[in-house]
Amino acid sequence: MAVKLLLPFILGFVLWRIRNRSLKFVTCSLGLLLIVHSVVMIFHVYWIFNS
C-alpha cells in the first residue's frame, strides 16, 4: 500500500525536477499518471463494495 501511494509522488518529484527540459513531456506524464491512478482507485472501490 505504501509503495502504491509513494510511486505517484516520486514520479511527480522527478518530473518536477526536470520540468524545464520538456514541459509537454512533464504535463503528459503527470496527466497519464493521474488517469491510471484514478482508474486503479475506482477498481479498488468497486471491488471493496462488491465483495
VENGI-V862487 format. One record per residue. N is the residue number from 1. RES is the residue in one small letter. PHI is phi in whole degrees, -180 to 180 (999 if undefined). OMEGA is omega in whole degrees, -180 to 180 (NA if undefined). Layout:
# VENGI-V862487
<<N/RES/PHI/OMEGA> <N/RES/PHI/OMEGA>>
This chain:
# VENGI-V862487
<<1/m/999/-179> <2/a/-64/179> <3/v/-64/179> <4/k/-60/-180> <5/l/-79/-177> <6/l/-82/-177> <7/l/-57/178> <8/p/-62/179> <9/f/-70/177> <10/i/-64/179> <11/l/-63/178> <12/g/-60/178> <13/f/-65/180> <14/v/-62/-180> <15/l/-66/178> <16/w/-65/-180> <17/r/-67/-178> <18/i/-103/-173> <19/r/-60/-178> <20/n/-75/-178> <21/r/-79/-179> <22/s/-154/-178> <23/l/-64/-179> <24/k/-65/178> <25/f/-62/-180> <26/v/-63/-179> <27/t/-62/180> <28/c/-65/-180> <29/s/-65/180> <30/l/-69/176> <31/g/-65/177> <32/l/-63/177> <33/l/-60/179> <34/l/-62/-180> <35/i/-66/-178> <36/v/-63/-179> <37/h/-66/178> <38/s/-65/178> <39/v/-64/178> <40/v/-62/179> <41/m/-65/177> <42/i/-63/177> <43/f/-61/180> <44/h/-63/178> <45/v/-63/179> <46/y/-61/-179> <47/w/-68/180> <48/i/-67/-176> <49/f/-82/-179> <50/n/-113/179> <51/s/-100/NA>>
